[in-house]
Amino acid sequence: MLYLPVLVMGVLALGTYWLVRSTPVMEPAVPERERGHEPDYFMEGFHVKSFASSGKLRSEVMGAVARHYPDTRWLEIDAIRIRSFDAQGRLTTATARRGLANEDGSEVQLFGNAVVVREALAAAAGRPEQPRAEYRGEFLHAFIDTERLQSHKPVELRRGDDLFTADRMEFDNAQQTIRLNGRVRGTLTPSTR
């Protein structure tokens, strides 16, 4: 009886030792590996439409393949095609071999045989007729919300029957101004009234 407390203490010590050895070791938290410029999702043969609050079609974007990059939050689209309608219902289309669009769609960059076409607007009360306008180049940068289009590469502009070429361009639809820089050439065709 005299050795019973020592024996109990020994059993408890062995039990504690066993418990410590069998408990899993907590490893230090490994920080998540920083992802490079890798897509987190992709879409093939997609077609996305957005509507105004009135229910009218505002724009639609189509493409062969789209990849989203979380590090830049841009969507890269192969064989991009865009159709957009302004407040008057006038159609603007854009096509290119490749495009980049930001998350909210307010900025689009078109690469490789980029073409933007704004259809003609017929004359109405207090508003002159606006002919069809077509912008071509290897790079076009469109700012949708501010209705601006610019390029730092050579462009070709057709407005009605008139043709202009330049090394750089800045077009502001809200201000109805276009700035052509570099070697600018133009051909103005007289109207047949």
Contacts in CASP RR format, 6 or more apart in sequence:
PFRMAT RR
TARGET T0000
AUTHOR 0000-0000-0000
METHOD contacts of the structure
MODEL  1
MLYLPVLVMGVLALGTYWLVRSTPVMEPAVPERERGHEPDYFMEGFHVKS
FASSGKLRSEVMGAVARHYPDTRWLEIDAIRIRSFDAQGRLTTATARRGL
ANEDGSEVQLFGNAVVVREALAAAAGRPEQPRAEYRGEFLHAFIDTERLQ
SHKPVELRRGDDLFTADRMEFDNAQQTIRLNGRVRGTLTPSTR
35 70 0 8 1.000
35 71 0 8 1.000
36 71 0 8 1.000
37 69 0 8 1.000
37 71 0 8 1.000
37 72 0 8 1.000
38 69 0 8 1.000
39 67 0 8 1.000
39 68 0 8 1.000
39 69 0 8 1.000
39 76 0 8 1.000
40 68 0 8 1.000
40 69 0 8 1.000
40 70 0 8 1.000
41 67 0 8 1.000
41 68 0 8 1.000
42 65 0 8 1.000
42 66 0 8 1.000
42 67 0 8 1.000
42 68 0 8 1.000
43 65 0 8 1.000
43 66 0 8 1.000
44 64 0 8 1.000
44 65 0 8 1.000
45 62 0 8 1.000
45 63 0 8 1.000
45 64 0 8 1.000
45 65 0 8 1.000
46 62 0 8 1.000
46 63 0 8 1.000
46 66 0 8 1.000
47 60 0 8 1.000
47 61 0 8 1.000
47 62 0 8 1.000
47 63 0 8 1.000
48 60 0 8 1.000
48 61 0 8 1.000
48 62 0 8 1.000
49 57 0 8 1.000
49 59 0 8 1.000
49 60 0 8 1.000
50 57 0 8 1.000
50 58 0 8 1.000
50 59 0 8 1.000
50 60 0 8 1.000
51 57 0 8 1.000
51 58 0 8 1.000
52 58 0 8 1.000
56 85 0 8 1.000
57 85 0 8 1.000
58 84 0 8 1.000
58 85 0 8 1.000
59 82 0 8 1.000
59 83 0 8 1.000
59 84 0 8 1.000
59 85 0 8 1.000
59 144 0 8 1.000
60 82 0 8 1.000
60 83 0 8 1.000
60 84 0 8 1.000
61 77 0 8 1.000
61 80 0 8 1.000
61 81 0 8 1.000
61 82 0 8 1.000
61 101 0 8 1.000
62 80 0 8 1.000
62 81 0 8 1.000
62 82 0 8 1.000
63 77 0 8 1.000
63 78 0 8 1.000
63 79 0 8 1.000
63 80 0 8 1.000
63 81 0 8 1.000
64 77 0 8 1.000
64 78 0 8 1.000
64 79 0 8 1.000
65 77 0 8 1.000
65 78 0 8 1.000
65 79 0 8 1.000
66 75 0 8 1.000
66 76 0 8 1.000
66 77 0 8 1.000
66 78 0 8 1.000
67 75 0 8 1.000
67 76 0 8 1.000
68 74 0 8 1.000
68 75 0 8 1.000
68 76 0 8 1.000
69 75 0 8 1.000
69 76 0 8 1.000
73 102 0 8 1.000
73 103 0 8 1.000
74 100 0 8 1.000
74 101 0 8 1.000
74 102 0 8 1.000
74 103 0 8 1.000
75 100 0 8 1.000
75 101 0 8 1.000
75 102 0 8 1.000
75 103 0 8 1.000
76 98 0 8 1.000
76 99 0 8 1.000
76 100 0 8 1.000
77 98 0 8 1.000
77 99 0 8 1.000
77 100 0 8 1.000
77 101 0 8 1.000
78 97 0 8 1.000
78 98 0 8 1.000
78 99 0 8 1.000
79 97 0 8 1.000
79 98 0 8 1.000
80 94 0 8 1.000
80 95 0 8 1.000
80 96 0 8 1.000
80 97 0 8 1.000
80 98 0 8 1.000
80 99 0 8 1.000
80 110 0 8 1.000
81 93 0 8 1.000
81 94 0 8 1.000
81 95 0 8 1.000
82 92 0 8 1.000
82 93 0 8 1.000
82 94 0 8 1.000
82 95 0 8 1.000
82 108 0 8 1.000
83 91 0 8 1.000
83 92 0 8 1.000
83 93 0 8 1.000
84 91 0 8 1.000
84 92 0 8 1.000
84 93 0 8 1.000
84 94 0 8 1.000
84 144 0 8 1.000
85 91 0 8 1.000
85 92 0 8 1.000
86 92 0 8 1.000
86 147 0 8 1.000
88 121 0 8 1.000
90 118 0 8 1.000
90 119 0 8 1.000
90 121 0 8 1.000
91 118 0 8 1.000
91 119 0 8 1.000
92 116 0 8 1.000
92 117 0 8 1.000
92 118 0 8 1.000
92 119 0 8 1.000
93 115 0 8 1.000
93 116 0 8 1.000
93 117 0 8 1.000
94 108 0 8 1.000
94 110 0 8 1.000
94 114 0 8 1.000
94 115 0 8 1.000
94 116 0 8 1.000
94 117 0 8 1.000
94 140 0 8 1.000
94 142 0 8 1.000
95 110 0 8 1.000
95 113 0 8 1.000
95 114 0 8 1.000
95 115 0 8 1.000
96 110 0 8 1.000
96 111 0 8 1.000
96 112 0 8 1.000
96 113 0 8 1.000
96 114 0 8 1.000
96 115 0 8 1.000
96 140 0 8 1.000
97 111 0 8 1.000
97 112 0 8 1.000
97 113 0 8 1.000
98 110 0 8 1.000
98 111 0 8 1.000
98 112 0 8 1.000
99 108 0 8 1.000
99 109 0 8 1.000
99 110 0 8 1.000
99 111 0 8 1.000
100 108 0 8 1.000
100 109 0 8 1.000
100 111 0 8 1.000
101 107 0 8 1.000
101 108 0 8 1.000
101 109 0 8 1.000
102 108 0 8 1.000
105 144 0 8 1.000
106 143 0 8 1.000
106 144 0 8 1.000
106 145 0 8 1.000
107 141 0 8 1.000
107 142 0 8 1.000
107 143 0 8 1.000
107 144 0 8 1.000
108 141 0 8 1.000
108 142 0 8 1.000
108 144 0 8 1.000
109 139 0 8 1.000
109 140 0 8 1.000
109 141 0 8 1.000
109 142 0 8 1.000
110 116 0 8 1.000
110 139 0 8 1.000
110 140 0 8 1.000
110 141 0 8 1.000
110 142 0 8 1.000
111 138 0 8 1.000
111 139 0 8 1.000
112 137 0 8 1.000
112 138 0 8 1.000
112 139 0 8 1.000
113 136 0 8 1.000
113 137 0 8 1.000
113 138 0 8 1.000
114 135 0 8 1.000
114 136 0 8 1.000
114 137 0 8 1.000
114 138 0 8 1.000
114 139 0 8 1.000
114 140 0 8 1.000
115 134 0 8 1.000
115 135 0 8 1.000
115 136 0 8 1.000
115 137 0 8 1.000
116 134 0 8 1.000
116 135 0 8 1.000
116 140 0 8 1.000
116 142 0 8 1.000
116 149 0 8 1.000
117 132 0 8 1.000
117 133 0 8 1.000
117 134 0 8 1.000
117 135 0 8 1.000
118 132 0 8 1.000
118 133 0 8 1.000
118 134 0 8 1.000
119 132 0 8 1.000
120 129 0 8 1.000
120 130 0 8 1.000
120 131 0 8 1.000
120 132 0 8 1.000
120 160 0 8 1.000
121 127 0 8 1.000
121 129 0 8 1.000
121 130 0 8 1.000
122 129 0 8 1.000
123 129 0 8 1.000
131 159 0 8 1.000
131 160 0 8 1.000
132 158 0 8 1.000
132 159 0 8 1.000
132 160 0 8 1.000
133 157 0 8 1.000
133 158 0 8 1.000
133 159 0 8 1.000
133 160 0 8 1.000
134 157 0 8 1.000
134 158 0 8 1.000
134 159 0 8 1.000
135 149 0 8 1.000
135 155 0 8 1.000
135 156 0 8 1.000
135 157 0 8 1.000
135 169 0 8 1.000
135 171 0 8 1.000
136 155 0 8 1.000
136 156 0 8 1.000
136 157 0 8 1.000
136 158 0 8 1.000
137 151 0 8 1.000
137 153 0 8 1.000
137 154 0 8 1.000
137 155 0 8 1.000
137 156 0 8 1.000
138 153 0 8 1.000
138 154 0 8 1.000
139 151 0 8 1.000
139 152 0 8 1.000
139 153 0 8 1.000
140 149 0 8 1.000
140 150 0 8 1.000
140 151 0 8 1.000
140 155 0 8 1.000
141 149 0 8 1.000
141 150 0 8 1.000
141 151 0 8 1.000
142 148 0 8 1.000
142 149 0 8 1.000
143 149 0 8 1.000
143 150 0 8 1.000
146 172 0 8 1.000
146 174 0 8 1.000
147 172 0 8 1.000
147 173 0 8 1.000
147 174 0 8 1.000
148 170 0 8 1.000
148 171 0 8 1.000
148 172 0 8 1.000
148 173 0 8 1.000
148 174 0 8 1.000
149 169 0 8 1.000
149 170 0 8 1.000
149 171 0 8 1.000
149 173 0 8 1.000
150 168 0 8 1.000
150 169 0 8 1.000
150 170 0 8 1.000
150 171 0 8 1.000
151 168 0 8 1.000
151 169 0 8 1.000
152 168 0 8 1.000
153 167 0 8 1.000
153 168 0 8 1.000
154 165 0 8 1.000
154 166 0 8 1.000
154 167 0 8 1.000
154 168 0 8 1.000
155 165 0 8 1.000
155 166 0 8 1.000
155 168 0 8 1.000
155 169 0 8 1.000
155 180 0 8 1.000
156 163 0 8 1.000
156 164 0 8 1.000
156 165 0 8 1.000
157 163 0 8 1.000
157 164 0 8 1.000
157 165 0 8 1.000
157 166 0 8 1.000
157 169 0 8 1.000
157 178 0 8 1.000
157 180 0 8 1.000
158 164 0 8 1.000
160 189 0 8 1.000
161 189 0 8 1.000
162 186 0 8 1.000
162 187 0 8 1.000
162 188 0 8 1.000
162 189 0 8 1.000
163 186 0 8 1.000
163 187 0 8 1.000
164 180 0 8 1.000
164 184 0 8 1.000
164 185 0 8 1.000
164 186 0 8 1.000
164 187 0 8 1.000
165 183 0 8 1.000
165 184 0 8 1.000
165 185 0 8 1.000
165 186 0 8 1.000
166 180 0 8 1.000
166 181 0 8 1.000
166 182 0 8 1.000
166 183 0 8 1.000
166 184 0 8 1.000
166 185 0 8 1.000
167 181 0 8 1.000
167 182 0 8 1.000
167 183 0 8 1.000
167 184 0 8 1.000
168 180 0 8 1.000
168 181 0 8 1.000
168 182 0 8 1.000
169 178 0 8 1.000
169 179 0 8 1.000
169 180 0 8 1.000
169 181 0 8 1.000
170 178 0 8 1.000
170 179 0 8 1.000
170 181 0 8 1.000
171 177 0 8 1.000
171 178 0 8 1.000
171 179 0 8 1.000
172 178 0 8 1.000
END
